[in-house]
Amino acid sequence: MTNNQPTIYDRLTAFNKNRLPDILKLKYKAMSLNVFSFYRGTCHLFYQDLAAAAPLPPSPTVWVCGDLHLENFGSFKGDDHQEYFDLNDFDEAMLAPAAWEIVRMVTSIFIAFDSLALKQEEAIKIAKLFLENYSSTLKAGKAVSIDPRTAKGIVNTFLRTVEKRKLKEILKKCAILKKGKFSELIINDRHFKIDGGLKNELAHVVDDILKTGCYGPLGYKVQDSVFRLAGTGSVGVKRYLFLLHSTVRRNKYLLLDMKHASPSSLQPYVKIKQPGWASNAERVIAIQTRMQNISPALLTPVIFKDEPYVLKQMQPTQDKINFELIKDRYDDLGLVTNDMAVLTASAQLRSSGRQGSAIADEMIVYGQHYHETGTQDAILKYALQYAKQVNKDYKEFMAGYNKGLY
């Protein structure tokens, strides 16, 4: 790296300068786990480098989740009370070229497989499978969804397992049970105390929201709240977990997550005109509801102390595929990658023709000419090269991390 180029330290600290300092240290710790964790926590580096690289073949403008990788697919219960497997992180969502979303996903396959000590030939095979099924779904022009009734293979097993879980299971892990009642949240390495004044202000906001809608008649009230750590890239933003108890029904509880909505890290690099959102929370929720077939329960934008937050229900069914457990089962790896490709294309089709995104007919034509335009080869080439760059960046990061720079 020449003297004129910023170091990884410079780039990371500049991006994270507005994060909570003590919590930010925990983000860097999470990123140090392995190169895939580093990749998850540095979405901004990916798009900064992609914008500066030779452009990929032209692709339609679509709604993207912005941070598509293997661990940003998972299960959740929709507001129709059915479990789904789908894209599940929209913090970075915005209008962008379709190929940008896909190349980030394919790069994640190469990095994840390397972290799992799997051969590059297998990673390339899985990456090509993803790209083939993505383009085939676009050509068909029909968005699909995956639930326990339609899932196959490992995803079917996964959804059938998580749908059996009860809220009480997650309550026992994060709340204290006294005399048959959950009264307060556990303080641990993922939950931190907040002062009484802030607790009262937060409780007032959440209680007011739950007075209306389907939860109103149950009279939910906030019992306790904590500062919550979750994910990798979002560690360091303000995020709260709430325990609520019904004043009408005995032993009826809710867990809610409220996360600060920051600007998308793609924003500086995408030149496409964006809608004028009322807030970043409105942006995240609007795009999420367009791209998902059914969205999670209680997905609501909140303004707290003049800052935007996304509020949603935490559920016992929320989970991700553990690739460590299936790394030697190539049939399962292929099946789950196929599902992820179908869901990615379906999300783009489902949200087509909205506020500047390409219409479905354009997406169908894009899928039909995916090979002859050289798009697939260009994405594979860039993803392979960039995976090597991520490994170099990770080594540089770890050298600084081990010296205590972070």
C-alpha positions as CSV (number, residue, x, y, z in Angstrom):
1,M,0.0,0.0,0.0
2,T,1.5,3.4,-1.0
3,N,1.7,6.3,1.3
4,N,-1.1,8.1,-0.7
5,Q,-3.6,5.3,0.1
6,P,-5.5,5.2,3.4
7,T,-4.7,2.2,5.7
8,I,-7.4,-0.2,6.8
9,Y,-7.2,1.5,10.2
10,D,-7.9,4.9,8.7
11,R,-10.8,3.6,6.7
12,L,-12.4,1.7,9.6
13,T,-12.0,4.4,12.2
14,A,-13.4,7.1,9.8
15,F,-16.5,5.0,9.1
16,N,-17.1,4.1,12.7
17,K,-16.3,7.5,14.3
18,N,-19.9,8.1,15.4
19,R,-20.3,4.7,17.1
20,L,-20.4,4.3,20.8
21,P,-16.7,4.0,21.7
22,D,-16.9,1.3,24.4
23,I,-19.3,-0.8,22.3
24,L,-17.2,-0.2,19.2
25,K,-14.3,-2.1,20.8
26,L,-16.7,-5.1,20.9
27,K,-17.4,-4.7,17.2
28,Y,-13.7,-4.9,16.4
29,K,-13.4,-7.9,18.7
30,A,-16.2,-9.7,16.7
31,M,-14.5,-8.8,13.4
32,S,-11.3,-10.4,14.6
33,L,-12.9,-13.8,14.9
34,N,-12.2,-14.8,11.3
35,V,-12.1,-13.3,7.8
36,F,-15.8,-13.9,7.2
37,S,-16.6,-11.9,10.4
38,F,-14.4,-9.2,9.2
39,Y,-16.2,-9.2,5.8
40,R,-19.6,-9.0,7.6
41,G,-18.4,-6.0,9.6
42,T,-17.0,-4.0,6.6
43,C,-19.8,-3.6,4.1
44,H,-18.6,0.0,3.6
45,L,-15.1,-1.2,2.4
46,F,-16.7,-3.5,-0.1
47,Y,-18.8,-0.8,-1.8
48,Q,-16.0,1.8,-1.6
49,D,-13.7,-0.6,-3.5
50,L,-16.4,-1.7,-5.9
51,A,-17.3,1.8,-6.9
52,A,-13.6,2.5,-7.6
53,A,-13.1,-0.7,-9.6
54,A,-13.7,-1.2,-13.4
55,P,-17.5,-1.3,-13.7
56,L,-19.3,-4.6,-14.0
57,P,-21.6,-5.1,-17.0
58,P,-24.7,-2.9,-16.9
59,S,-27.6,-4.3,-14.8
60,P,-31.1,-3.0,-14.0
61,T,-31.7,-0.7,-11.0
62,V,-33.3,-2.6,-8.2
63,W,-34.1,-2.5,-4.6
64,V,-31.2,-4.3,-2.7
65,C,-30.8,-5.2,0.9
66,G,-27.3,-3.9,0.4
67,D,-25.4,-6.3,2.6
68,L,-26.3,-9.7,1.1
69,H,-24.2,-12.6,2.4
70,L,-24.7,-16.2,3.5
71,E,-25.7,-15.2,7.1
72,N,-28.2,-12.5,6.1
73,F,-30.8,-15.2,5.3
74,G,-32.7,-16.7,8.1
75,S,-36.0,-17.6,9.7
76,F,-38.6,-15.4,11.3
77,K,-42.3,-15.4,12.0
78,G,-44.3,-13.0,9.8
79,D,-47.1,-10.8,10.9
80,D,-49.4,-13.6,9.5
81,H,-48.0,-15.9,12.2
82,Q,-46.3,-18.2,9.7
83,E,-42.5,-19.0,9.7
84,Y,-40.5,-17.9,6.7
85,F,-37.0,-18.3,5.4
86,D,-35.9,-15.1,3.6
87,L,-33.5,-12.2,3.4
88,N,-33.5,-10.6,6.8
89,D,-31.2,-7.6,7.1
90,F,-32.1,-4.3,5.4
91,D,-30.0,-1.7,7.3
92,E,-28.2,-0.9,4.1
93,A,-31.1,-1.2,1.7
94,M,-31.5,1.3,-1.2
95,L,-31.8,1.5,-5.0
96,A,-28.6,0.1,-6.7
97,P,-27.5,-1.9,-9.7
98,A,-28.6,-5.5,-9.4
99,A,-25.1,-6.8,-10.0
100,W,-23.8,-5.0,-6.9
101,E,-26.0,-7.1,-4.6
102,I,-25.1,-10.3,-6.4
103,V,-21.3,-9.7,-6.4
104,R,-21.4,-9.1,-2.6
105,M,-23.2,-12.4,-2.1
106,V,-20.9,-14.4,-4.4
107,T,-17.8,-12.9,-2.6
108,S,-19.3,-14.0,0.7
109,I,-19.4,-17.6,-0.7
110,F,-15.7,-17.6,-1.5
111,I,-14.8,-16.0,1.9
112,A,-17.1,-18.3,3.9
113,F,-15.9,-21.5,2.2
114,D,-12.3,-20.4,2.8
115,S,-13.1,-19.8,6.5
116,L,-14.7,-23.3,6.6
117,A,-11.5,-24.8,5.1
118,L,-13.4,-26.0,2.0
119,K,-11.8,-26.2,-1.4
120,Q,-11.9,-23.3,-3.8
121,E,-13.2,-25.6,-6.5
122,E,-16.3,-26.4,-4.4
123,A,-16.8,-22.7,-3.7
124,I,-16.7,-21.9,-7.4
125,K,-19.2,-24.7,-8.1
126,I,-21.6,-23.3,-5.4
127,A,-21.1,-19.7,-6.6
128,K,-22.0,-20.8,-10.2
129,L,-25.0,-22.6,-8.8
130,F,-26.2,-19.5,-7.1
131,L,-25.7,-17.4,-10.2
132,E,-27.5,-19.9,-12.4
133,N,-30.5,-20.2,-10.1
134,Y,-30.7,-16.4,-9.7
135,S,-30.8,-15.8,-13.4
136,S,-33.3,-18.7,-14.0
137,T,-35.7,-17.2,-11.4
138,L,-35.5,-13.8,-13.1
139,K,-36.2,-15.4,-16.4
140,A,-39.3,-17.1,-15.0
141,G,-40.5,-13.7,-13.8
142,K,-42.3,-15.1,-10.7
143,A,-41.4,-14.3,-7.1
144,V,-41.7,-17.2,-4.7
145,S,-41.5,-17.5,-0.9
146,I,-40.2,-20.3,1.3
147,D,-42.1,-21.6,4.4
148,P,-42.3,-25.0,6.1
149,R,-44.8,-26.1,3.5
150,T,-42.7,-25.3,0.5
151,A,-39.1,-25.7,1.8
152,K,-36.9,-28.7,0.8
153,G,-33.9,-30.4,2.2
154,I,-31.9,-28.7,4.9
155,V,-34.1,-25.5,4.9
156,N,-37.2,-27.7,5.4
157,T,-35.5,-29.4,8.4
158,F,-34.4,-26.0,9.7
159,L,-37.8,-24.4,9.5
160,R,-39.6,-27.5,11.0
161,T,-37.2,-27.3,13.9
162,V,-37.5,-23.6,14.6
163,E,-41.3,-23.5,14.3
164,K,-41.5,-25.8,17.3
165,R,-39.7,-23.4,19.5
166,K,-41.7,-21.4,22.1
167,L,-41.2,-17.9,23.3
168,K,-40.6,-19.3,26.8
169,E,-37.4,-20.9,25.5
170,I,-35.9,-17.5,24.5
171,L,-37.3,-15.9,27.7
172,K,-35.4,-18.4,29.9
173,K,-32.2,-17.4,28.1
174,C,-32.5,-13.7,28.4
175,A,-34.8,-13.0,31.4
176,I,-34.9,-13.8,35.1
177,L,-37.7,-16.0,36.3
178,K,-38.9,-15.3,39.9
179,K,-41.9,-16.9,41.4
180,G,-43.2,-18.0,38.1
181,K,-42.8,-14.5,36.5
182,F,-40.2,-13.0,34.2
183,S,-39.5,-9.6,35.8
184,E,-36.2,-8.4,34.4
185,L,-33.7,-9.0,31.6
186,I,-30.4,-10.8,32.3
187,I,-27.2,-8.7,32.2
188,N,-24.4,-10.5,30.4
189,D,-21.9,-10.0,27.6
190,R,-24.6,-9.1,25.1
191,H,-27.0,-7.2,27.4
192,F,-25.9,-4.0,29.3
193,K,-27.6,-1.9,32.0
194,I,-29.1,1.4,31.1
195,D,-29.9,4.1,33.6
196,G,-33.4,4.6,35.1
197,G,-34.1,7.9,33.4
198,L,-33.5,6.4,29.9
199,K,-35.4,3.3,30.8
200,N,-38.5,5.4,31.7
201,E,-38.3,7.4,28.5
202,L,-37.9,4.3,26.4
203,A,-40.8,2.5,28.2
204,H,-43.1,5.5,27.6
205,V,-42.4,5.4,23.8
206,V,-42.9,1.7,23.4
207,D,-46.0,1.5,25.7
208,D,-47.6,4.2,23.5
209,I,-46.9,2.3,20.3
210,L,-48.4,-0.9,21.6
211,K,-51.6,0.8,22.7
212,T,-52.8,0.7,19.1
213,G,-53.1,-2.2,16.7
214,C,-53.6,-5.9,17.4
215,Y,-51.6,-5.8,20.6
216,G,-53.6,-3.0,22.2
217,P,-56.3,-5.1,23.8
218,L,-53.6,-7.2,25.6
219,G,-52.4,-4.1,27.5
220,Y,-48.7,-4.8,27.2
221,K,-46.4,-2.8,29.4
222,V,-42.6,-2.6,29.5
223,Q,-41.2,-4.5,32.4
224,D,-37.5,-4.0,31.7
225,S,-35.0,-2.8,29.0
226,V,-31.3,-3.2,28.3
227,F,-28.8,-2.1,25.8
228,R,-28.4,-5.0,23.3
229,L,-25.5,-6.3,21.2
230,A,-26.3,-8.3,18.1
231,G,-24.8,-9.0,14.7
232,T,-21.4,-7.7,13.6
233,G,-21.6,-4.7,11.3
234,S,-24.2,-3.0,13.5
235,V,-22.4,-3.4,16.8
236,G,-21.8,0.1,18.2
237,V,-25.2,1.6,17.1
238,K,-27.8,2.2,19.7
239,R,-30.0,-0.9,20.2
240,Y,-32.4,-1.9,22.9
241,L,-34.2,-5.0,24.0
242,F,-37.5,-4.8,25.8
243,L,-39.3,-7.3,28.0
244,L,-43.1,-6.6,28.1
245,H,-45.8,-8.3,30.1
246,S,-49.6,-8.3,29.4
247,T,-51.7,-6.6,32.1
248,V,-54.7,-8.6,30.8
249,R,-53.4,-12.1,30.3
250,R,-51.4,-14.0,32.8
251,N,-47.9,-15.3,31.6
252,K,-48.2,-13.4,28.3
253,Y,-44.9,-11.7,27.3
254,L,-43.3,-10.0,24.4
255,L,-39.7,-9.3,23.5
256,L,-39.0,-6.3,21.3
257,D,-35.9,-5.1,19.6
258,M,-35.4,-1.4,18.8
259,K,-32.3,-0.5,16.6
260,H,-31.0,2.8,15.5
261,A,-31.3,3.3,11.8
262,S,-28.2,4.9,10.3
263,P,-27.7,6.0,6.6
264,S,-26.9,3.1,4.2
265,S,-23.1,2.5,3.8
266,L,-23.8,2.3,0.0
267,Q,-25.1,5.9,-0.1
268,P,-21.8,7.6,-0.9
269,Y,-21.1,5.3,-3.8
270,V,-24.4,4.8,-5.6
271,K,-25.2,7.6,-8.1
272,I,-28.8,6.6,-8.6
273,K,-31.4,9.1,-7.4
274,Q,-33.1,7.8,-4.2
275,P,-36.6,8.6,-2.9
276,G,-36.9,11.3,-0.2
277,W,-37.5,9.1,2.9
278,A,-38.9,10.8,6.0
279,S,-36.1,9.0,8.0
280,N,-33.7,6.1,7.7
281,A,-36.1,3.9,9.7
282,E,-38.8,4.6,7.1
283,R,-36.3,3.7,4.3
284,V,-35.4,0.4,6.0
285,I,-39.0,-0.7,6.6
286,A,-40.4,0.5,3.3
287,I,-37.7,-1.5,1.3
288,Q,-38.0,-4.5,3.6
289,T,-41.7,-4.8,3.2
290,R,-41.3,-4.5,-0.6
291,M,-38.6,-7.2,-0.9
292,Q,-40.0,-9.7,1.6
293,N,-43.1,-11.7,0.8
294,I,-44.3,-11.3,4.4
295,S,-42.4,-9.1,6.9
296,P,-41.7,-9.8,10.6
297,A,-44.3,-9.0,13.2
298,L,-44.5,-5.5,14.7
299,L,-42.1,-3.9,12.2
300,T,-42.5,-0.2,13.0
301,P,-40.5,3.0,12.6
302,V,-39.9,5.0,15.8
303,I,-38.5,8.4,16.5
304,F,-36.8,8.6,19.9
305,K,-34.9,11.7,21.0
306,D,-35.1,13.0,17.4
307,E,-33.3,9.8,16.1
308,P,-34.9,7.1,13.9
309,Y,-35.2,3.5,15.1
310,V,-36.7,0.3,13.7
311,L,-38.8,-1.6,16.2
312,K,-39.7,-5.2,15.7
313,Q,-40.7,-8.3,17.7
314,M,-38.1,-10.8,18.8
315,Q,-39.2,-14.3,18.2
316,P,-38.2,-17.9,19.2
317,T,-38.2,-18.8,15.5
318,Q,-35.6,-16.3,14.4
319,D,-32.4,-18.2,13.4
320,K,-29.8,-18.7,10.7
321,I,-28.4,-21.8,8.9
322,N,-25.2,-23.0,10.7
323,F,-22.9,-23.7,7.8
324,E,-20.3,-25.2,10.1
325,L,-22.7,-28.1,10.6
326,I,-23.2,-28.8,6.9
327,K,-19.8,-27.9,5.5
328,D,-19.1,-31.5,4.5
329,R,-22.6,-32.1,3.1
330,Y,-22.4,-30.7,-0.4
331,D,-25.9,-31.7,-1.3
332,D,-27.2,-29.6,1.5
333,L,-24.9,-26.7,0.6
334,G,-26.2,-26.8,-2.9
335,L,-29.9,-26.9,-1.8
336,V,-29.6,-24.0,0.6
337,T,-27.6,-21.9,-2.0
338,N,-30.3,-22.6,-4.5
339,D,-32.9,-21.3,-2.1
340,M,-30.9,-18.2,-1.4
341,A,-30.5,-17.5,-5.2
342,V,-34.3,-17.9,-5.7
343,L,-35.1,-15.7,-2.8
344,T,-32.7,-12.9,-4.0
345,A,-34.2,-12.9,-7.4
346,S,-37.7,-13.1,-6.0
347,A,-37.1,-10.1,-3.7
348,Q,-35.9,-8.0,-6.8
349,L,-38.9,-9.1,-8.8
350,R,-41.4,-8.5,-6.0
351,S,-40.1,-5.0,-5.5
352,S,-39.8,-4.1,-9.2
353,G,-41.4,-1.1,-10.7
354,R,-41.5,0.9,-7.4
355,Q,-40.0,4.4,-7.1
356,G,-37.3,4.0,-9.8
357,S,-36.7,0.3,-9.7
358,A,-36.7,-1.6,-13.0
359,I,-40.0,-3.2,-14.0
360,A,-40.4,-7.0,-14.0
361,D,-40.1,-7.2,-17.8
362,E,-36.6,-5.6,-17.6
363,M,-35.6,-8.1,-14.9
364,I,-36.8,-11.0,-17.1
365,V,-34.8,-9.8,-20.1
366,Y,-31.7,-9.3,-17.8
367,G,-32.1,-13.0,-16.6
368,Q,-32.5,-14.2,-20.2
369,H,-29.2,-12.5,-21.4
370,Y,-27.2,-13.1,-18.3
371,H,-24.6,-15.3,-20.0
372,E,-24.3,-13.5,-23.3
373,T,-23.6,-10.2,-21.7
374,G,-20.7,-11.7,-19.7
375,T,-22.3,-10.8,-16.4
376,Q,-21.8,-14.1,-14.7
377,D,-18.2,-14.4,-15.7
378,A,-17.5,-10.8,-14.6
379,I,-19.1,-11.3,-11.2
380,L,-17.2,-14.5,-10.6
381,K,-13.9,-12.9,-11.6
382,Y,-14.4,-9.9,-9.5
383,A,-15.6,-11.9,-6.5
384,L,-12.6,-14.2,-6.6
385,Q,-10.2,-11.3,-6.8
386,Y,-11.9,-9.3,-4.1
387,A,-12.0,-12.3,-1.7
388,K,-8.2,-12.3,-1.9
389,Q,-8.3,-8.5,-1.2
390,V,-10.5,-9.1,1.9
391,N,-8.0,-11.7,3.2
392,K,-5.2,-9.1,2.8
393,D,-7.3,-6.4,4.5
394,Y,-8.1,-8.8,7.3
395,K,-4.4,-9.6,7.9
396,E,-3.7,-5.8,8.0
397,F,-6.6,-5.3,10.4
398,M,-5.4,-8.2,12.7
399,A,-1.8,-6.8,12.8
400,G,-3.3,-3.5,14.1
401,Y,-5.7,-5.3,16.4
402,N,-3.0,-7.4,18.0
403,K,-1.0,-4.2,18.6
404,G,-4.0,-2.7,20.4
405,L,-4.8,0.0,17.8
406,Y,-8.5,-0.8,18.0
